[in-house]
Amino acid sequence: MHALSNKVALVTGSSRGIGRAIAQRFAAEGATVVVTARSLHGKAHTRAGEQVTIEGTLAETVALIEDAGGRAFPIVADLERAEDREGLIERVIAEFGRIDILVNNAGFSDYAMIENLSTETFDRTIDHYLRSPVVLTQKAIPHMRAQGAGWIVNIGSSTGMPPVRPYRDYNRTAGEVLYASVKAALHRFTEGVAAELESDNIAVNVVAPSTAIMTPGAAALIPDTMDTEPVEYLVQTVLEMCTVPAAERTGRIAFSMHYPYSQNVPVMSLDGTEELPRRAPFDWANPNIVPSGLQTPEERV
């Protein structure tokens, strides 16, 4: 038995990186996975005022899943466009008649010190990390409620927690303040919506890297000297949030190295066939993350 048999899952931002990895594992667990990105075959991004092309396309994600025997369906959607945001869930329903899992992963990262922050970067960051999760959640709720169950996972960040004193050089120079602030808002949004939807058996959780994951999109923002965690640990944590009733596990901020380690959860490869080594979180992870890696509002500092 696969953990997600007969489920339909929508994973936004799944042309590469974290979104692609989640889509691959969901498909390996039996889900029909709807994958989305701004284009099917790749499109240049604007970062720091320059056009850049990042490795990975939606078509490649579909091919990887189908070649492994899974089911994937691509929908081209630009979540910076209101009409694409507003219509995405209904496009899934029109194709499959249901939506069981929503993973809000799509992102836009363009770090800048606050005094140099452009209005464009501000607006795009809000669109990806707050407005889109809010809109897609709103649109998914009636369908999940009618089905009697649903799971919503928002991809968060340890930067959404307060920086540790004394401040590290990274905090002084990285230009992550806007990104971190919006992720903190996403965390609080998740906790609040979880309370609203628990009685409907709709689980709403955050899964965040304990430290950093080296993806094609993040590579330009992560120092070469920084240790990074394997994406499989985050993917496993996402899967754990999508397999039990809401009353058992909702309203949490789960950190991807801490949670599997503390809960003795086996971490599997993206094809679900190989168990990876049990790995402790890095010593330099934010100490405000509780050891269980499964943080509740009461435990937040």
Secondary structure, DSSP 8 states (H G I E B T S, - for coil): --TTTT-EEEESS-SSHHHHHHHHHHHHTT-EEEEEES-SS---EEETTEEE--S--HHHHHHHHHHTT-EEEEEE--TTSHHHHHHHHHHHHHHHS---EEEE---------GGG--HHHHHHHHIIIIIHHHHHHHHHHHHHHHHT-EEEEEE--GGGS---SS--HHHHHS--HHHHHHHHHHHHHHHHHHHHHGGGTEEEEEEE-SS----TTTTTTS-TTS----HHHHHHHHHHTTSS-GGGS-S-EEETTHHHHHHT---B-TTS-SB-------TTS-TTS-TTSEE-GGG--
